[in-house]
Amino acid sequence: MLTIRDSKGGSARVLNLPAAVVERMQRHIAQVKVIHEQDLRDGWGVVDLPGALANKYPTANREFGWQYLFPAQSRWKNEETGLQGRPHIHETVIQKAVKQGVMQMMTNTGQSCNA
């Protein structure tokens, strides 16, 4: 299952993943965990927590379970608090990847695409 927090309208969504993507997703999660562990060693590795959770659980923002599944390559630093982390990948990166996948699929099947 995949939980999407703070989705459109501020709600959470839970999605069942198709069996065909589970193994690939597990490999991706393992890679993201390696990135997060390196970020922690480098003094980074925090995310902004929703609502009052940051106050209630002050170290939760460093836990792997709260990290973004699709982290950006860049890092951020809050000059006021000194916190440093990695944001989620920008939505346009996902949009471009989906478009590229559709174009490749259409090319491989001999169909035309006006995307």
Residue pairs with C-beta under 8 A, 6 or more apart in sequence:
1 14
1 15
1 16
1 17
2 14
2 15
2 16
2 17
2 25
2 69
3 12
3 13
3 14
3 15
4 12
4 13
4 14
4 15
5 12
5 50
6 12
6 50
7 13
17 25
28 69
29 69
32 67
32 68
32 69
32 70
32 71
33 64
35 71
35 86
36 45
36 64
36 67
36 71
36 86
37 45
39 45
39 75
39 85
39 86
40 62
43 84
44 75
44 84
44 85
44 86
45 62
45 67
45 84
45 85
45 86
46 61
46 62
46 83
46 84
46 85
47 61
47 66
47 67
47 68
47 85
47 86
47 87
48 54
48 61
48 85
49 57
49 60
49 61
49 66
53 60
54 60
54 61
60 66
61 83
61 85
67 86
68 86
68 87
68 88
68 89
70 88
70 89
70 94
71 86
71 87
71 88
71 89
72 86
72 87
72 88
72 89
72 90
74 86
74 87
75 84
75 85
75 86
76 84
76 85
76 86
76 87
77 83
77 84
78 84
99 115
102 113
102 115
103 113
103 115
106 112
106 113
107 113
